[in-house]
Amino acid sequence: MTITAQAIEKDLTELWKSDPREKTKDLGLQRVCTTNLVVYASDHEEGYRAEQIMNDLAEKHPGRYILIRPAADTSEAPLRHYVSGHCFFGAGREKKVCCDLIKLVAQREVIENLYGFTFSLLMPDLPVEFWWPGSLPAQNVFFDKMADQAGRVWVDSSKFDDPIQSLARLSAFWHSRYPHTLLGDLNWIRIQRWRALIAELFDGEWAKFLKDVKSVNIAYGAGTQPTRSVFLACWLASQLDWKYKGKRISVFLNPSSGSAGPSGRVINLDFEGPQGKVEVVLTPVPVRDIKLDRIFAVGLTTEGKQPAIFTVIRDEDPHLVTVRSEINQKVAFSRTVSFEHHHSNELLTLGMKHLEPDLVWKKTLQMVGTDLEKPDLTSMGQK
């Protein structure tokens, strides 16, 4: 049996018919669509996680959600579909606000040509967001077509199998290959609070110290990919007009040493600023769980008439961060703030709030491309 977009829409219409057995007559169903979100999951497990995240996301960004994943068994049908809904109570519990979830399960060779069918299921005149939660593919027809037509693509660089090559490729080709499509990275949103706290340290009268920054030290978890630390360093460089003068980075982790796996390594990034050389050092620190790719501390040291150090340090309690500045070895400012962990649904919620281009992220990614080893683009099938 051939599956059509009309058949899926009919199933959704049937799904949302009011239940005559509903005892509380005052509770109505209101389908709301503010966006389209298409998600590609590489396997069943990733698909399950993505579906849970989409359900959580729907309260803040209700819309038409489409989840696509490969079939677990080659003996399954070429294409299957499932429809479901997610509802939450509005203010005063007077009405249930609901949105659609369409799940497409297909054989891998079918998925490559499923982009046209996927677009036929989208709600017209609404933004189209495409989320790729796994590792960046070298070549994938579905990814390429969706990236070409969507308004924005979301990736998560913490999931990249080869973050150096993947980030270098994104920096090198994204804006030329997909000039009309925005690129978002959940890892960039993860460091949003670090950036805000660092900016706060140099607010007002303290802004004069920015030109005198001579060294930056960022502590990250040993055994983890320091992607967020690189983002933070490149954000500082791009905002302070530093130029990268060091050797391009070709590896983040030292080779595996026994059962402990690969270990972190000290990474030196050498920049040239308007006032001379600036050294950025990424230093690994021991962690209890290497799955927690975290920044643990940031310190900026200045030279000049009033030597100073500005720090943002994660407390022993991982949910607290201390922000502090010392001028001439005297404490000028200090406060401790809450720092709760953000899950993927919260990161997407934050990111999807803004439809306009993130020019700071664009500049940061360009800077990342100057720091990392040049990518191999021979397999990209460049347009």
C-alpha positions in Angstrom: 0.0 0.0 0.0 1.4 3.4 -1.0 1.5 6.0 1.7 0.5 9.5 0.7 0.5 12.8 2.4 -3.3 12.9 2.0 -3.6 9.7 3.9 -1.5 10.9 6.8 -3.5 14.2 7.0 -6.7 12.1 7.1 -5.2 10.0 10.0 -4.4 13.3 11.8 -7.9 14.6 11.3 -9.4 11.4 12.8 -6.9 11.6 15.7 -8.1 15.0 16.7 -11.8 14.4 16.6 -13.3 15.3 20.0 -13.8 12.2 22.1 -17.6 11.9 22.8 -16.8 10.1 26.0 -14.9 13.1 27.4 -16.6 13.9 30.7 -15.4 17.4 31.1 -17.2 19.3 28.3 -15.3 22.6 29.1 -12.0 21.1 28.0 -11.7 21.7 24.3 -8.9 20.7 21.9 -7.0 23.5 20.1 -4.4 22.5 17.5 -1.7 25.1 17.4 1.2 25.4 14.9 3.8 28.0 15.2 6.6 26.1 13.4 7.6 23.0 11.5 10.3 20.8 13.0 11.9 17.8 11.1 14.2 15.5 13.0 16.4 12.7 11.5 17.4 10.0 13.9 20.2 7.6 12.9 18.7 4.6 14.7 15.9 3.4 17.0 17.6 4.5 20.2 18.3 8.0 18.9 14.8 8.1 17.6 13.3 7.3 21.0 15.4 10.1 22.7 14.4 12.6 19.9 10.7 11.8 20.3 10.9 12.5 24.1 12.7 15.8 23.4 10.1 16.7 20.8 7.2 16.1 23.2 8.9 18.3 25.8 9.6 21.0 23.2 6.0 21.2 22.0 4.8 23.2 25.0 7.0 26.1 24.1 7.0 25.7 20.3 3.8 23.8 19.2 3.8 22.9 15.6 4.0 20.1 13.0 6.7 17.7 14.1 8.1 15.0 11.8 10.5 12.4 13.0 12.3 10.2 10.5 14.4 7.2 11.3 15.7 4.1 9.5 13.9 0.8 9.9 15.6 -1.5 12.4 15.2 -4.6 10.1 15.6 -4.9 6.4 12.6 -7.2 6.3 10.3 -4.4 7.4 8.1 -2.4 4.9 9.9 0.2 2.8 8.0 3.0 4.6 5.7 3.0 7.6 4.0 6.0 9.3 2.5 6.7 12.7 0.6 9.7 13.9 0.2 11.0 17.5 -0.5 14.2 19.3 0.9 16.0 22.3 -1.3 18.2 24.4 -0.7 20.5 27.4 -3.1 22.6 29.4 -3.2 26.3 28.7 -3.6 29.0 31.3 -6.4 28.2 33.8 -6.7 24.6 32.4 -9.5 25.8 30.2 -8.2 24.4 27.0 -5.8 21.7 25.7 -3.3 23.1 23.3 -2.2 20.3 21.0 0.2 19.7 18.1 1.0 16.9 15.7 3.8 14.3 15.6 4.3 12.3 12.4 6.8 9.4 12.6 8.2 8.0 9.3 10.1 4.7 9.6 11.8 3.8 6.3 14.5 1.6 4.8 17.7 3.6 4.4 17.6 3.6 0.6 14.1 5.0 0.8 15.0 7.8 3.3 17.5 9.3 0.8 14.6 10.1 -1.5 12.1 11.0 1.2 12.8 14.7 1.3 10.1 15.6 -1.2 7.5 13.6 0.7 8.6 15.2 3.9 8.2 18.7 2.5 4.7 17.8 1.4 3.7 17.2 5.0 4.9 20.6 6.3 2.5 23.3 7.4 2.6 26.1 4.8 3.7 29.7 5.7 5.5 28.6 8.9 9.3 28.4 9.7 11.0 25.1 8.8 13.5 23.9 11.4 15.6 20.7 10.7 17.4 19.0 13.6 20.2 16.5 13.0 21.0 15.2 16.5 23.8 12.8 15.5 27.3 13.0 14.0 27.7 15.2 10.9 27.5 13.1 7.7 30.2 13.5 5.0 27.6 12.8 2.4 23.8 12.3 2.9 21.2 13.2 0.3 18.4 13.7 2.8 20.6 16.1 4.9 21.7 18.0 1.8 18.2 18.5 0.5 16.8 19.5 3.9 19.6 21.9 4.6 19.1 23.5 1.2 15.4 24.1 1.7 14.9 24.5 5.5 15.1 27.9 7.2 17.5 26.6 9.8 19.5 23.4 10.5 20.3 22.4 14.1 23.4 20.2 14.9 25.0 19.2 18.1 28.8 19.3 17.8 29.1 17.4 21.1 27.8 14.4 19.1 30.3 14.6 16.3 32.5 11.6 15.8 35.3 13.8 14.4 34.7 17.3 15.8 37.8 18.9 14.2 37.0 17.8 10.7 33.2 18.4 11.1 33.5 21.9 12.5 36.2 22.8 10.0 33.9 21.6 7.2 30.9 23.6 8.5 33.1 26.7 8.8 34.5 26.2 5.2 31.4 25.4 3.2 28.1 26.2 5.1 27.5 29.8 4.1 28.5 29.2 0.5 26.7 25.9 0.0 23.5 26.9 1.9 23.5 30.7 1.7 19.8 31.0 2.6 19.8 28.5 5.5 20.8 29.4 9.1 23.0 27.0 11.0 22.6 26.5 14.8 24.6 24.3 17.2 23.3 23.2 20.6 26.8 23.3 21.9 27.0 27.0 21.1 23.8 27.5 23.2 25.4 25.5 26.0 28.0 28.2 26.5 25.6 31.1 26.3 25.7 31.6 30.1 29.5 31.5 30.2 29.6 34.2 27.6 27.0 36.3 29.5 29.0 36.0 32.8 32.3 36.9 31.1 30.6 39.9 29.4 29.2 41.0 32.8 32.7 41.1 34.3 33.7 43.7 31.7 30.6 45.8 31.9 30.7 49.5 32.5 33.9 50.8 34.0 35.6 47.5 33.6 35.4 47.5 29.8 38.7 49.4 29.7 40.5 46.2 30.8 39.5 44.2 27.7 42.2 45.7 25.5 44.8 44.6 28.0 43.9 40.9 28.1 47.1 38.9 27.5 46.2 35.4 28.5 43.1 33.2 28.8 43.0 29.8 30.5 40.0 27.6 30.1 39.7 24.4 32.1 37.7 21.5 30.6 37.1 17.9 31.5 40.0 15.5 30.8 39.0 12.8 28.4 36.3 14.9 26.7 36.4 16.8 23.5 37.0 20.5 24.3 34.6 21.7 21.7 32.9 24.2 24.0 36.2 25.5 25.2 37.3 26.1 21.6 34.0 27.9 20.9 34.5 30.1 24.0 38.1 31.0 22.9 37.1 31.8 19.4 34.1 33.9 20.6 36.6 36.0 22.6 38.9 36.3 19.7 36.2 37.3 17.2 34.8 39.9 19.5 38.1 41.4 20.5 39.6 41.4 17.0 42.3 38.9 17.6 43.9 37.1 14.7 45.0 33.4 15.0 48.7 33.0 14.5 49.3 29.5 15.9 49.5 26.1 14.4 46.3 24.6 13.2 44.8 22.0 15.6 44.7 18.5 14.3 43.8 16.5 17.4 41.9 17.2 20.6 42.7 14.1 22.6 45.9 12.1 23.2 45.9 8.6 21.8 44.2 5.9 24.0 46.4 4.7 26.8 44.9 1.5 28.1 41.4 1.0 29.5 41.2 4.6 30.6 40.7 5.6 27.0 42.0 8.8 25.4 43.1 11.6 27.7 42.8 15.3 27.5 45.7 17.4 26.4 46.8 21.0 26.9 45.9 23.0 23.8 47.7 26.3 23.1 46.0 28.9 20.9 48.2 31.8 19.9 46.5 35.0 18.8 47.6 38.5 17.9 45.5 41.3 19.3 45.6 45.1 18.7 47.9 45.4 21.7 50.1 42.4 20.9 50.2 38.7 21.6 47.5 36.9 23.4 47.9 33.3 24.7 44.9 31.0 25.2 45.4 27.7 27.0 42.9 24.9 27.2 43.8 22.8 30.2 42.2 19.4 31.0 41.2 18.8 34.6 40.1 15.4 36.2 36.4 14.7 36.1 34.3 11.9 37.6 32.2 11.4 34.5 33.8 12.0 31.0 30.3 12.0 29.5 29.8 15.4 31.0 31.5 17.7 28.4 31.8 20.7 30.5 33.8 23.9 31.0 35.0 24.1 34.6 36.7 27.5 34.8 37.7 30.5 32.7 40.3 33.0 33.7 41.4 36.2 31.8 44.6 38.0 32.9 45.4 41.5 31.9 48.6 43.6 32.0 49.0 47.3 32.2 48.8 50.0 34.8 46.4 47.9 36.9 47.0 44.2 36.5 43.8 42.2 36.9 42.4 38.7 36.7 38.8 38.0 35.8 37.4 34.5 36.5 34.3 32.4 36.2 34.7 29.1 38.1 32.4 26.2 38.6 31.9 25.5 42.3 32.4 22.0 43.9 28.6 22.0 43.6 28.3 21.8 39.7 25.1 23.8 39.9 26.9 26.9 41.2 29.4 29.2 39.5 31.5 32.0 41.1 32.2 35.1 39.1 35.1 37.2 40.4 37.4 40.0 39.5 40.6 41.1 41.2 42.3 44.5 40.4 45.8 45.0 41.8 45.3 41.9 43.9 42.2 43.3 45.5 38.7 41.8 45.1 36.7 44.2 43.0 33.6 42.0 42.4 32.4 38.6 43.4 29.1 36.8 43.3 27.9 33.2 43.0 25.1 32.3 40.6 23.0 29.2 40.0 24.0 27.2 36.9 21.5 24.4 36.2 22.2 21.8 33.5 20.3 22.4 30.3 18.9 19.4 28.5 18.5 19.2 24.7 14.8 20.2 24.8 15.7 23.3 26.8 18.6 24.2 24.4 16.3 23.9 21.4 13.6 25.9 23.2 16.2 28.7 23.7 17.5 28.5 20.2 14.1 28.4 18.4 13.0 31.6 20.2 15.1 33.6 17.8 14.4 33.5 14.1 17.0 36.1 13.1 20.6 35.2 12.1 23.1 34.9 15.0 25.9 37.0 13.6 28.1 36.5 16.7 27.9 32.7 16.1 28.7 33.2 12.5 31.8 35.1 13.3 32.8 32.6 16.0 32.5 29.7 13.5 34.6 31.5 11.0 37.3 31.9 13.7 37.0 28.2 14.5 37.8 27.5 10.9 41.1 29.4 11.1 42.2 27.5 14.2 41.5 23.9 13.1 43.2 21.7 10.5 41.8 22.4 7.1 39.0 20.0 6.2 39.0 17.3 3.5 36.2 18.5 1.2 36.8 15.9 -1.6 33.9 13.7 -0.4 31.4 16.6 0.1 30.3 16.8 -3.5 30.6 20.5 -3.5 28.0 22.4 -5.6 
